[in-house]
Structures are given as C-alpha cells and as structure tokens.
C-alpha cells in the first residue's frame, strides 16, 4: 500500500482529485443501489415488473446517453459535465428517498442514470489528459479507488438502511452535494484540445464511426464486461444454488465481493507495473481476457464433482470454486483495465476522447445487457437439462474468443495510434 500511496502523491492535484472523486461517487452509489429493489418491493409494495422497470430506466438512461455526455464534455469542457452529473445525482438520490409515486420514482431513477452518462466520460477524458504519458499508471490507481468505493459502499448502506432507507438516500445525496461543491472550488477547468472545433456533432460522430479499429476494439472488449459482471450474476446464483438462501449463502456471496474488491485494492498497481515492464499494451489486453476466460474453469471442474448432501463438503463446493473464479476475474480485470483505457485514447488519436469513451461505454453497455440475457438463458437451460457445466463452458469460450480477437487486432497493428497505422500502411497508386 505504501507504493500505491507514493504513486498517488506523485500525480498532479487534478488527477488525485479525480481519483478521490471516483471513490466517493462509488461509495455514495453502492451504499444505496443494492438496497433499492428491496425498498421498492418491500415498504413501497410495488409489483415486480414495476421494480424492474424503475431499475431498468436507470440503466437505459445511463447507457443510452453516454455518447451525448461524452460529446458535451468535448464541446463544453470536462468540469461542467462532471459538476452537472454530480448535481443531478444529488437531486435524484434525494427524490428516491422522499417520494412514493411511480412517476416520481421513474424520473429520479432516470436522473441518476443520466448523471452517470454526464460525468463518467468527462472524468476519464480529464484523467487521461492530465496524466499524460502516465495514463496507464493513473488508470491503475483509478481502478483502486473505484473498487474501494464498491467495497465500502454496501457496508455503509447496510448500516444506514438498518435505520431507514430514506436515511441512506439522504446521506448518499449529501455526499454528492458535498462532492459537487468540492469540484466547483477545487477542480481546474479543462477543455479538450479540439473542443472549439467548428466541425458539427454529426460530422464528429461519423468520423468516430468510420474509425474501424476503435469499433472492432469496442466489440472485442464486450466479452470482458460480460465476464466480469458474473461476479454479480452467475457466481452468486451458483453459490445460492448449492449453499441455499440462509446465512451461509449470504456470507459466501459477501466473500465473492470482498475477494474481488480487496484483491484489486491490494494488487492492482503491482500487476500493472509488472505487465507494463514486460509486455506491450495489446498483449497485456490479451492476457487479461484469457485470464478472465480461465476464471470459469474452477466452476467447470466443480460441476463434475457429485454434490454432497450437506456438511463441510457442500460448503466447500458452494464457496471455494466461486471464490477462485472471482479472484481470477479480478486479476484479469486488473491486467486489462489500465491498458484498455489507454488504448481508447490512442485509438482516438487524442481527439474527441470523451466522445470516444461515451460511445465505447454504450457499445459495452449494450453488450452487457445482451450477454447477461444469454447467460441467464444458459443458467436456466443448464438447470432444466441437468448440465451444470454449460454456462461455465460458454463463458470460458467467450474469454478465448475475445482474447483471440484482441490478439488479431494487436498482430495486425490495429491497436496502434492512427498516425502509426498510417505510416506503416502500404503505399497505393
């Protein structure tokens, strides 16, 4: 941790502030969102489909507006979009804790999603700009703060929700309000280098859509997000399938999240430094996705073991393979994430970086939705057919396919900056 803190102190004040921002954003978000569905279905007594609609509106408004948020950040500046997103989430979280009508809940949920679409691309583009040549190292540290917020948020939320869910909402809203004021006072104004371009928005979007290497990279990376999301979907379901819904199942699921978050906080900077010193960014990305694919092998092997009727044997089978998978998924993400964020900047040619991040998030967000739907189908089919290995084999294959796709992009030079690709391209007459 001393090395991590030393790296943190060595960065520009703006970069350090953005990292602390991300920790605080995730702290406020994850102290509320894990308990929102229970609040809607329990005290408010909403039907299941309404709960799903309210939660889905938040996700849709965020994923669907990432491109708009990134474009606005490039044209208006990064700081205004960061502040606008924080203020909007301040209002949205307060409303979630104070209202009971469905229209108001839908509006608040949409506002919290739109807030993320405003500040996420802007903060990442700002970080990339101010970190300069230290982008990879900066994004590694950024992920440490990101995961620390995810780790601590639900624990704080559990305590506050034990008092009342409205208290959780108001505290989370207050966190975002304070964070908004800090940005207004302390975050320097920063614009994209090409933010005053006279080129129209549609022309800029057409240019990005014509960036074939960027689009291919975005599609290839969808698999990493589908696989990493299984810490929240398939792994907890497997734990509860074997371990039940009682205290053991709850504790084992908590261990999954702890393994994922703590391993990142403790080892992210070391993993990044090791790969940065020994391999190219493209190869690091390949290793990251292959590691994520291998993460499902412990579950694949465990599916061949007869399920004990109870006792220690059942507890071990229900907890150890999912925990190993969570650890390997965290390792794969640690390997890939800093190089992934850096590659987006390089493929953008340092131009319209926030817009590129916005489109990238939208592509991956759509991929996560489709991937989770297919994963759910595979889990149901496996249960009905008695083929418990099916989803794990499919997810492992996904890691191999996406890793192979990235290897092909790397070998063909498509992950290099546009200027490098143009210099190395054959001359035509």
Protein Blocks (a to p, Z undefined) as FASTA:
>chain_A
ZZmmmmmmmpcfklmmmmmmmmmmmmmmmmmmmmmmmmmmmmnopafklmmmmmmmmmmm
mmmmmmmmmmmmmmnojklmmmmmmmmmmmmmmmmmmpmbfklmmmmmmmmmmmmmmmmm
mmmmmmmmmnmmmmmmmmmmmmmmmmmmmmmmmmmmmmmmmmomklmmmmmmmmmmmmmm
mmmmmmccdddfklmpcbdfklmmmmmmmmmmlmmmmmmmmmmmmmmmmmmmmmmmmmmm
mnojalmlmmmmmmmmmmmmmmmmmmmmmmmmmmmmmmcfklmmmmmmmmmmmmmmmmmm
mmmpccdfbdjllmmmmmmmmmmmmmmmmmmmmmmmmmmmmmmmmmnoopaklmmmmmmm
mmmmmmmmmmmmmmmmmmmmmmmnopaklmmmmmmmmmmmmmmmmmmmmmnopmpcfklm
mmmpccdZZ
